Amino acid sequence: MQTLIKAIEAERGELFAVRDGQRVLLAKVMPHIRIYEHETSVPILGETCYAVKIRSFSLIICPDGDTARKVDVDFLRDVRRFDLAADISR
């Protein structure tokens, strides 16, 4: 069974691409973080007596309108990583 444990909404997010040691702004975003727990019961000798719990999270990035720059295959080829900065009030 999969259960949603926590939903976190962030504000004023900025998605950056890091290439050639520089951070390039890709878009203003509204990130949403969802934390899930997946529980599976493991039968031992026919009796259900042990539960395995696995937690995972999803990061959903929704752009606020237009992106800051054009993103194509040539641009993505040089990207080493992506950075996300956002305000979370919890």
Secondary structure as UniProt FT lines:
FT   STRAND          2..9
FT   STRAND          11..19
FT   TURN            20..21
FT   STRAND          22..44
FT   TURN            45..46
FT   STRAND          47..67
FT   HELIX           73..77
FT   STRAND          81..87
//
